[in-house]
Amino acid sequence: MVPGLTSPVPLITRLPAILQEDEFLQRFLPAFDDAVAPVYAALDNLAAYVTPEYAPSDFVDWLAGWVDIAVDEEWPEAQRRRIIADAAALHRRAGTVGGIRDAVQLAAGPDAVIDVAESGGVSWSATPGGSLPGTADAAVRISITVPDGDEPSIRRRLERVAAGVVPAHLPVELQVAVRGRAS
């Protein structure tokens, strides 16, 4: 029960007219109205609960489970909300260069510089008999430059994100640079 929250649909108004005049019911039913008022409030605002931008703070991590996102405790709340809001589009593009770049960008933060290079599955050349672009070895190389932070912590977080969006049969080479220090 929430003090001061009234039901938008008092139960007494749902009864037949003859029962609405009963004094006992007029005193008894408001207790049920107080108990169901939070339910009505939640249902009336359900769209806000499942929209990451508007969801209550304690509900955001639960929404992450709905869209199969492992929340990192180091992410600020705004970044969590953004990742959860973009999850459907990220899942649709998982495994592609653009999807990998976007997922790593969201996890690393807006100020990070991300470069993704992959060997590619299909190659062609405009010149007959010419060399094909890319490399013969199958791999994904991700270079990340972040403005600040603890490099081992950032590396662990980004390795986990990369493992979730890079196809399982491809090895990942991850390079993290923090303020000019590369690793």
C-alpha positions in Angstrom: 0.0 0.0 0.0 1.1 3.5 -0.8 0.0 6.2 1.6 -2.1 8.9 -0.2 -2.5 6.9 -3.4 -6.1 6.6 -4.4 -7.7 4.1 -6.7 -8.7 5.6 -10.1 -11.6 3.1 -10.1 -13.2 2.8 -6.6 -14.8 -0.6 -6.2 -18.0 0.9 -4.8 -18.7 2.5 -8.3 -18.5 -1.0 -9.8 -21.4 -2.4 -7.7 -25.1 -2.3 -8.7 -26.8 0.9 -7.6 -28.7 -0.8 -4.7 -25.4 -2.0 -3.2 -23.7 1.4 -3.6 -26.1 2.8 -1.0 -25.2 0.2 1.6 -23.4 1.9 4.5 -21.3 -1.2 5.4 -20.0 -1.5 1.9 -19.2 2.2 1.7 -17.0 1.8 4.8 -15.6 -1.7 3.9 -14.6 -1.3 0.2 -12.1 1.6 0.5 -9.7 -0.7 2.3 -9.6 -2.8 -0.9 -9.3 0.3 -3.0 -6.1 1.3 -1.0 -4.7 -2.2 -1.5 -5.2 -2.3 -5.3 -4.3 1.3 -6.1 -0.6 0.4 -6.5 -1.6 -2.3 -9.0 -3.6 0.1 -11.1 -0.8 2.7 -10.9 1.7 0.1 -12.2 -0.5 -1.1 -15.0 -1.4 2.4 -16.0 2.3 3.2 -16.3 3.5 -0.2 -17.7 5.0 1.4 -20.8 7.2 3.6 -18.7 8.4 0.5 -16.7 9.5 -1.3 -19.9 11.1 1.7 -21.6 14.7 2.0 -20.4 14.7 5.8 -20.5 11.8 6.0 -18.0 12.0 2.9 -16.0 12.7 3.2 -12.2 16.4 2.7 -11.4 15.8 -0.5 -9.5 14.0 -1.9 -12.6 16.7 -1.2 -15.2 18.9 -4.2 -14.3 15.9 -6.5 -14.5 15.1 -5.1 -18.0 18.7 -6.1 -19.0 17.9 -9.7 -18.3 14.9 -9.5 -20.7 17.2 -8.5 -23.5 20.1 -10.8 -22.6 22.5 -8.1 -21.5 25.0 -8.8 -18.7 25.2 -5.5 -16.8 28.6 -4.4 -15.6 28.5 -2.8 -12.2 31.0 -0.1 -13.3 28.7 1.3 -16.0 26.9 4.4 -14.9 23.1 4.3 -15.0 22.8 6.4 -18.1 25.1 4.0 -20.0 23.1 1.0 -18.7 19.9 2.5 -20.0 21.4 3.3 -23.4 22.8 -0.3 -23.8 19.4 -1.8 -22.8 17.5 0.5 -25.2 19.8 -0.4 -28.1 19.9 -4.2 -27.3 17.4 -5.3 -29.9 19.3 -3.5 -32.7 22.6 -4.9 -31.4 21.3 -8.5 -31.3 20.1 -8.1 -34.8 23.5 -7.0 -36.0 25.6 -9.3 -33.8 28.5 -10.8 -35.7 28.8 -8.0 -38.3 31.6 -5.4 -38.2 29.1 -2.7 -37.5 27.3 -4.7 -34.8 30.7 -5.5 -33.1 31.8 -1.8 -33.3 28.5 -0.5 -31.9 28.4 -3.0 -29.0 32.0 -2.3 -28.0 31.3 1.5 -28.4 28.4 1.3 -26.0 30.4 -0.7 -23.4 33.5 1.5 -23.7 31.6 4.8 -23.6 30.9 7.6 -26.0 34.4 9.1 -25.8 36.2 5.8 -26.8 37.6 5.4 -30.3 36.9 2.0 -31.7 38.4 0.3 -34.8 37.3 -3.2 -35.9 39.1 -5.1 -38.6 38.1 -8.6 -39.7 39.2 -11.0 -42.4 35.8 -11.2 -44.0 34.0 -14.2 -45.4 33.6 -13.1 -49.0 36.2 -11.2 -51.1 36.3 -10.0 -54.6 38.6 -7.9 -56.7 37.8 -5.5 -59.5 40.9 -6.7 -61.3 40.8 -10.2 -62.8 43.5 -12.3 -61.2 44.3 -9.5 -58.7 44.9 -10.0 -55.0 42.0 -10.2 -52.8 41.4 -7.7 -50.0 41.7 -8.7 -46.3 43.8 -11.5 -44.8 43.8 -15.2 -45.2 43.6 -15.9 -41.5 40.2 -15.7 -39.9 40.2 -13.3 -37.0 38.6 -10.1 -35.6 40.9 -7.3 -34.4 39.5 -4.7 -32.2 41.4 -1.6 -31.2 40.0 0.6 -28.4 41.3 3.9 -27.1 39.6 5.2 -24.0 40.2 8.5 -22.3 40.8 7.2 -18.8 40.2 4.3 -16.5 41.8 1.1 -15.1 43.2 -0.8 -18.1 42.7 -4.4 -16.6 39.1 -3.7 -15.6 38.3 -2.1 -19.0 40.0 -5.0 -20.8 37.9 -7.6 -18.9 34.7 -5.8 -19.6 35.4 -5.3 -23.3 36.6 -8.9 -23.7 33.3 -10.1 -22.3 31.3 -7.8 -24.6 33.4 -8.9 -27.6 32.9 -12.6 -26.8 29.2 -12.0 -26.9 29.0 -10.3 -30.3 31.9 -11.9 -32.3 31.0 -15.2 -33.9 32.3 -18.1 -31.7 34.5 -19.6 -34.4 36.6 -16.5 -34.8 39.5 -15.6 -32.5 39.5 -12.0 -31.1 42.5 -9.9 -30.8 41.8 -7.0 -28.5 44.1 -4.0 -28.1 43.2 -1.4 -25.4 44.9 1.9 -25.1 44.3 4.2 -22.1 45.6 7.8 -22.4 48.3 6.8 -24.8 49.3 3.6 -23.0 48.7 0.5 -25.2 48.4 -3.1 -24.1 
